Amino acid sequence: MQTNTSDLAWIPASFKVISRSNGYMSGTVKSEEELGSLLENHKRATYTSFNTWSEHKKDKFKRRLLWQVEDYADDVPVCVEKRAILACQHGKASKRPTAEEQPSEHVYSKKRLYVQRGKKVDCPAKLFIRHVTRYDTFSVKGDASRAKKQEAMKRLKEALTQTSPATSSFIHVKFPIAEAHQNHIVNEASCFKGKMHPQENMGQDRDSRQQEENMGQDRDRENHITAEQCALRVELNKIMDATYLCQDIETLQKTKEAVADIRKSFIGSCPKGNGLPLLSKENQLMRENNQMLRSLPPRVRKGKLKGQFEIYWGGAGGPK
């Protein structure tokens, strides 16, 4: 699969790109918040999901001082404080034993069992996250000769044994783009946090195969839709940031109601069968009533339920 520049419009401005090659892109962000925004945008834009493969935090007394981390080098001593590797959810498949050993005293009949196919298909795509500390006061910019680096590193090690030098930090991220994934189809089903109905998932796969057959068609329209979606997410993120700052209760309530109305009309305009929850008015009232009943004490709840039962069946005398 090929990825053009417009497919990467989802990358937030806080991500400083360092390089892109062999199906991967690497760069840096400054904080955990920016990292979370980057990973969420990556998940939604690429229709992929990742699970933790390994996570390791360096011991304070065993950290290595380096001049370069992966493809990041700025003539400043750095140290990797923590590293995490996330693997594609369709990653390494478990190997089933080819033959099972049976006890020699007994002979068991072999039964044919249906082995359900798992989602693991040996996809090699991985996402790498490194939390890095910089020792800016020991920079050798302008004269990065080997001798200068050795002298600066020696002074840094001596300073670490006596004091705590001034530092700054950043997070180095290396994530896969479309061509890094193998052996599986990337589709919209990966976006949803909850499980999808099997028939709906089959429909998503069928739509994906059709899209692959007609990939050359409607490319301009798809790119335009993707760009508009990214622009909408940017505006929604700005609203989300503003909610932490607003202190006016009336403004918050009106905004909440307006956003709820927009969400309902927005979901209504989406294609049917997209897996998004859209409750009818009756189901919504039933859900609110059940939530109210669960909040009541047991004795009061029993009386409420008895009253509803009599109303439903036409009074205390039973059904009419």
N, C-alpha and C positions, 0 to 999 in steps of 0.2 A: 504494500500500500504506500502511495506517495502522499506527502503532506506539503502543501504550499504555504506561503506566508500568511494568507488570509485565514487558514485554519488555526493559527496561533494568536489570533486577535484576543483570545480570552486571557492571555497572560497579563497579570496586574502590573501596573507601573512600578510597584515596590520591588519587583523581581529584577535584579540587575543581571542580564545575560552575559555569560563568559564565553561559552562555546556551544556548538551544535554539530554532532557528527555521529555516524553509525546508529541512527535511530534514537539518540539521546540528546537532551539539552540540559546544560548545567548553568548555575548562577548562584546568587546570594540574596538573602533577605536579612532584615535587621532584628526581627522579633518573632516570638511565637505566634502573635496575632497575624502577622504577615504570612508566616508559614501556613497557618490554618486556612487563610484565604486562598493561598496558592494551591494547596492540596484539594480544597473543595472545588475551585474552578477547574482544576485538572480532571477531577473525577467526573464532573458534569459535562465538560466539553469533549472529553475523549471516550465517554461511556465505559470507563474501566474502574475497577475496584481492587484495592491492595490489602493484604494481610501482613501482620508483623512476621518477618522471617527471623530476625535476630536484633537484639538491642543490648548495647554494652556501654557502661559508663566507666571512664578511666579512673583508676586509683590516683589520688592526689600526689602520691610520691613516686608513681610509675609513669607519669605522663611524659611523652616525648616532645621535645622542642624541635620544630621543623621550620624550614624556609618556604615550603610549598605543601599545599593540601590538594590532592587530586590535580585539577587544572588551575587552581588559584595560587598566584604568587605575586607579592607586592613588595618584595625586599624588606619585609617586616617579619620578625620571629612570631610563629603561631604555635598553638597547641590544641589538639582535638580533645575536647572534654567529654563528648558523648557521641556515639554513632549508632544509627538505626538503619536496618535494611528491611524494606517491605517488598514482598513478592506478589505478583499478579495472582488473583484468585483462581486462575486457570493454570497455576504453576506446576511444580513437580508432582507427578502422579506416584502413588504408593505402588510398590511392586508386590504382586500377589505370588505366593509360593507355587512353583510348578507342580509339586507333588507333596503330599502330606504323608508322614510316616505313621503307620498303623502298628499297634502292638501285635507281636507274633502269636500270642495265645488266642486271640479272637480275630474273626474275619467280619468286618462290617460291610454291609451293602452300601454302595455309592449311590447317592441320590442326586438327581439333576436339580440344581437350584438356579433360579433366575438371579443373575448378578446385575444389579442396577448400575448403569453407567454413571460415573461421577463426573464432576466438572473439571477435574484435574487432567490436563492434556500436555503437560511439560512445556508450558509457555515460559520462555527464558526472561521475560521482562521483569526488571526489578527497579525499585526506587530507593535512592540512597540519601540519607540525611546526616549531616555532621554539624555539631555545635562547636564552634571554633572561638578561641580567645586570641586576641592580638596584643603584643607588647609594643605599642607604638613608640615609646621613648627610646627603643633600641633599633630604630629604623636605620637602614644604610642606603636609602635612596640617594641617587646621584653618584655614588661610588660603591657599587655592589660587587667589589672584587672579592676573591676568595679570602684574602687576608683580612679584609674589613669584616666579612661575615664571621670568621672565626673569632676575631676580637670582640665583636658585639655579642656573640653567643656566650663567650667566656664571661663577660661582664654581667650578662643576664643571669647565668647560673649562680654567680656569686651573690647577686642581688636577691635572688629567690631564697637563698639560705639565711638572709638577714632581715629583709623587709618584704613587703608585698608591692611590687611595681604597679604603676598605673596601667590599666588594660581597657580594651574595648572588645566587643563580641559581635559575632554575626553567625548566620546559619547557612551552610553550603548545601545546596540541593541539586541532585542529578536525577531527572525523571525521564521515563521513556515516552516517546511519541508513537504515532500509529504503527510505523513500520517495525518497531521493536517487538510487537506482539506476533506470536506464531501459533498455528494449530487450532485457532478458534476464531469465531466471528465476533466482532465487536458491535453491539447493538444497544438500543435504548433500554433494554431490560436491566442493564448494569447500573442504571442511574437510581433505581428505587431502593430505599433502605429496607423496606419490608419484602417478604416473599410474594411473588406474583402467582396468579392462578396458572396451572400448567397450560390450559388452552390459550390464555393470553400470551404466555411465554412462547408457545409454538407460533402464535400469530406474529410476534415480534421477529422470530427467526425467519418466518416466511417472507415478511416484509423486507428483512435485511438481504435475503437472497435475491429478491426482486430488484432491490436497489443496486446490488452489485452487478446484475445483468444490464441495468440501464444507467450505469454510473456516468456515462458520457452525456446523458440528457439532463436538462434543467440545472446545470452546474451553476450558472449565474444566479438563478433564483435561490438555490440552496445557500450560496455564499452570502447573499443579501439577507436571508433569514437568520443565518448564524451571526452576522454582524449586528443585526437588530437585537437578537437575543442577548448578546454580550453587552450591548449598550444599556439594555433594560436591567441586566444584573448589576451593572455599575451604579445606576440610579437607585436600585433597591438597596445596595450596600451603603450608599450615602444616607438613605433614610434610616437604615439599621444603626449606623454610627450616631445619627442625630438623636435617636431614642434614648441613648445613655446620657445625653446632655439636657434634654428638655425636662423642666420641672413644673410645667403648667398642666394641672390635671385635666382641665377642660379641653385643651389642645390635644392631649394624649387620647382622651376618650373619643373625640371627634375623628381624629386620625385613624384610630383603631376601627371605628365603624366604617369609615370610608375605604380603608384597605380591605376589610371583610367583604364589602359590596363589590369592589374591584376584583377580588379573588374569585368570587362566585361567577361573575360575568366572564372573567378570563378563562376559568376552567370550562365554562359552558361553550366557549368558542374553540376549545381544543378538539381534536378528532376523538370520536367515541371509541371506547375500548382501550383507553390509554393507561388504565390502571390507577388513575387519580380518584380519590374518594370524593364523591359528590352526593350528599344525602338529600332525599326528598324532605318536604316540610313535615310530613307525618313521622318519618323516621327520626328527624331532628327533634321533634316534640317528645317522642318516645324516649330518646336518649336523655334529654334533659330531665324528664320525669323520673327515669331510673336513677340518675345521678342524685336527684333530690331525695329519693327514697333511701338510698344508701347512706346519706348523711344523717338520717333520723335515728333516734334510739330504737332498739328492737321492738319494745312494746308499742310505741307509736307507729312504727313501720307496719306491724302486724295489723293494727286497726285500719291504716290507710289501704293496705292490700285487700282487707275484707270488704271495705266500702267499694273499692273498684270492682271486686268480684260480683257484689250484689247489683251494681249498676249495669255491668255487662250482661248478667243473666236475667235482668228484669226484676230485681228486688229480692228480698230475703226468702221468698217462697219458691225460688228456683226458676228455671226457664219457662217462659210463657209459650 
